[in-house]
């Protein structure tokens, strides 16, 4: 059977990109309160006053970054009405940055052309800070707002969150008024900040709570009008997608992903409409994908421990005692040319894998002579574990 021709025919989707992460709607619905708080916190800027430092927090998919982008764009647009105001916005996503030094180096590069970029190593902290102050002093702007998205990635190394909000007070930046917006997916990040950083960064705090099912339904309906062809969604599809996402995380991103996947399944099967069954199948597939992603992100020693369990499962040797798991682990670690850890370390790995829900454990007691011991089972489908482990180069080499 030959290949089918590519065509633009699609009876399910009108514009599927409307359901993607990078789509920017004209309006951010169900966030009127948060948008109002955000604008109020930034109003001093348009009046020429010094910006307040803002800390925005809430879990993934609740509108923090989208709200920030919309408000910054509106601020830049409205400044045109005031000739004495000139606002610069510098945005940096800190997802892969784990220190204040790295954040500062990347901020320096935001002000430089491609052929003048610096490497994020090789300078003292004082040198890298001085570069940043020099660029900020060279700005011909009345205000500069520095947006640090996913700022929790930097962990406890939070010096930049102290230095930046205070750079005007300390005389490091003189003419341009600097404001910092920190956006965090981690509710506990603020609590773990040092006292001096809290005082500097958190002039204003804006919390984006999870969406409830009704709010998610409204968001999905807004997107569905543009994404799907008329009448293709059965009545229970949006409420069910919203309910699933609300129960799990309250994330609009998750709800949109579920709705898209349901539509994609219907299209793949050439179904005339998207049904409740498509939603339920999509939820299962997405959950499997999340488990696989988490399995893939584990460190090598955890992968080897999990592979030991998988090999025992294939040999019908589960449930298995810790000692048996460790013996299999040692064999695999040697094949992978990896460091062989102690049995105590592997017991810790087994406990961690159990807490994540990948393994099950039962305590057995054989009385005075047999003593008590743990037995482990695999709680994730073997094909998902195999796919995740085979994607790891070092592990795949010893996969049997």
QUILINTA-V837669 format. One line per field, one symbol per residue. ss: DSSP state (@ for helix, = for strand, . for the rest). burial: 1 if it has 9 or more other C-alpha atoms within 8 Angstrom, else 0. Layout:
ss: ???
burial: ???
This chain:
ss: ............=..@@@@............@@@@@@@@@@@@@@@.......====......@@@@@@@@@@@@@@@@@@.....=======......@@@@@@@@@@@...@@@........@@@@@@@@@@@@@@....=======.@@@@....@@@@@.............========....@@@@..@@@@@@@..====.....@@@@@@@@@@@@@@@=....=.@@@@@@@@@@@@@@...@@@@@@@@@@@@@@@@@.....=.@@@@@@@@@@@@@@@@@@@@@...@@@@@@@@@@@@@@@.....==@@@@@@@@@@@@@@.......@@@@@@@@@@@@@...=======.@@@@.=======...@@@@@@@@@..@@@@....
burial: 0000000000111101011100000001000001101110110111010111111111101111011000110011001000001111110101001111111111111001000000000000000110111111100011111111111111100101110111110000100111111111111010001000110111111101011010111111101111111001110011111111110001111111111111101110000011110110111001010011101100000111101111011000010111001101110111010000000001101100110001111000000000011111110000011011110100110100
